[in-house]
Amino acid sequence: MEKDAEKTHIAAQVEQLAQRLKERKLRLATAESCTGGWIAKVCTDQAGSSAWFECGFVSYSNSAKEAMLGVSDISIRQYGAVSEQVVEEMAHGAISRSEANVSIAISGIAGPEGGTPDKPVGTVCFAWGVPGKAIKTTSEVFAGDREAVRAQAVHFALQALNKLLA
């Protein structure tokens, strides 16, 4: 039952986002690591999404982040792949390497392993690129198993972009 409610909330966020992007004639690109393309999937689940969804980059490895999105290897070495600095570069790269003018970028530690005292399992970093504004970044720590962390990250990313576009 909880998963059905989660799907409903995510679908509602996508519907609202689609409306906002279409009204402004904007196009979205996603740059995803720990969510593995989940945001792109839920966006393209909506019929007619080609009117506002441009593309999705799934850059799981550090080398993919560098090659596909132009993330600096220096940033990855200095801050780690799960950092606001890296997702900011991912968000910028998603826009600069596509026809999109809006982006969502996500990198995190979904678990069950990989956490550290500074970045525990559940840590997810986000960035959003919106025309006329500096790229916004934040980090959250979500509870639950791998699937729960990823689902919460998708919902949070969409909800935050909706707020930025409101």
C-alpha positions in Angstrom: 0.0 0.0 0.0 2.8 2.4 0.9 4.4 1.9 -2.5 1.1 2.7 -4.3 0.9 6.0 -2.3 4.5 6.8 -3.2 3.8 6.2 -6.9 0.8 8.4 -6.7 2.8 11.2 -5.1 5.5 11.0 -7.7 3.0 10.9 -10.5 1.3 14.0 -9.1 4.7 15.8 -8.9 5.4 14.9 -12.6 2.0 16.1 -13.7 2.5 19.5 -11.9 6.0 19.7 -13.4 4.8 19.0 -16.9 2.3 21.7 -16.7 4.8 24.3 -15.4 7.4 23.4 -18.0 4.9 23.4 -20.9 3.4 26.8 -19.8 6.9 28.3 -19.9 8.1 26.4 -23.0 10.9 24.9 -21.1 12.6 21.5 -21.5 14.0 19.2 -18.8 17.2 17.1 -18.8 18.1 14.8 -15.9 21.5 13.8 -14.7 21.1 10.8 -12.4 23.5 8.6 -10.6 22.0 6.8 -7.6 18.5 6.9 -9.0 19.6 5.2 -12.2 17.3 7.0 -14.5 14.2 6.8 -12.3 13.3 10.5 -12.7 13.6 10.2 -16.5 11.4 7.1 -16.3 8.6 8.7 -14.3 8.7 11.8 -16.5 8.4 9.7 -19.7 5.7 7.6 -18.2 3.4 10.6 -18.9 1.9 10.6 -22.4 3.0 13.7 -24.3 6.2 14.2 -22.3 8.1 14.8 -25.5 6.7 18.3 -25.3 8.8 19.1 -22.2 11.2 16.3 -21.5 14.5 16.5 -23.5 16.7 13.7 -22.2 18.2 11.8 -19.3 21.9 11.1 -18.5 22.5 8.1 -16.3 26.1 8.6 -15.1 26.7 6.0 -12.4 30.5 5.9 -12.6 32.9 8.8 -12.1 34.3 8.4 -15.6 30.7 8.6 -17.0 30.1 11.8 -15.0 33.3 13.3 -16.5 32.7 12.1 -20.1 28.9 12.6 -20.4 28.4 15.7 -18.2 31.8 17.4 -18.1 32.3 16.9 -14.3 35.8 17.8 -13.3 37.9 14.9 -12.1 39.4 17.4 -9.6 35.9 18.0 -8.1 35.3 14.3 -7.8 38.7 13.7 -6.1 38.4 16.7 -3.8 34.8 16.5 -2.8 33.7 13.0 -3.8 31.1 11.9 -6.3 28.4 12.4 -3.7 28.8 16.1 -3.1 27.0 19.3 -3.9 30.0 20.5 -6.0 29.7 17.5 -8.3 25.9 17.6 -8.7 26.2 21.3 -9.5 28.5 20.4 -12.3 26.2 17.5 -13.4 23.2 20.0 -13.5 25.2 22.4 -15.6 26.4 19.6 -17.9 22.9 18.3 -18.5 21.9 21.7 -19.8 25.1 22.5 -21.7 25.2 19.1 -23.4 21.5 19.0 -24.5 18.7 21.2 -25.8 17.2 21.5 -22.3 17.1 24.7 -20.3 16.1 23.1 -17.0 17.9 20.3 -15.2 17.8 18.0 -12.1 21.0 16.3 -11.0 21.3 13.6 -8.3 24.2 11.6 -6.7 23.9 9.7 -3.5 24.6 6.6 -1.4 21.5 4.5 -1.6 23.1 1.6 0.3 23.1 -0.9 1.8 26.9 -0.2 1.8 29.1 2.7 0.9 28.4 5.1 3.7 31.0 6.9 5.8 30.7 8.8 9.1 30.6 12.1 7.0 28.3 10.7 4.3 26.1 7.9 5.8 23.9 5.6 3.7 20.9 7.6 2.6 22.9 10.8 1.8 21.8 12.2 -1.5 23.0 15.5 -3.1 20.7 17.4 -5.5 21.1 20.3 -7.9 18.6 22.1 -10.1 19.3 24.4 -13.0 16.5 26.8 -13.9 16.7 29.7 -16.4 17.6 33.0 -14.8 18.8 31.6 -11.5 22.0 30.2 -10.2 22.1 26.4 -9.9 20.6 25.5 -6.5 22.1 22.6 -4.5 21.2 20.8 -1.3 21.8 17.5 0.5 19.4 15.3 2.4 19.7 12.1 4.4 16.9 9.6 3.8 16.0 6.6 5.9 15.2 3.1 4.7 16.5 0.5 2.4 18.0 1.1 -1.1 14.6 1.3 -2.8 13.2 3.6 -0.1 16.2 6.0 -0.3 15.9 6.2 -4.1 12.2 6.7 -4.1 12.4 9.5 -1.6 15.2 11.1 -3.6 13.0 11.0 -6.8 10.1 12.6 -5.0 12.2 15.2 -3.3 13.9 16.2 -6.5 10.6 16.6 -8.4 8.9 18.5 -5.5 11.9 20.9 -5.2 11.9 21.6 -8.9 8.2 22.3 -8.8 8.8 24.8 -6.0 11.6 26.5 -8.0 9.3 26.9 -11.0 6.3 28.1 -9.0 
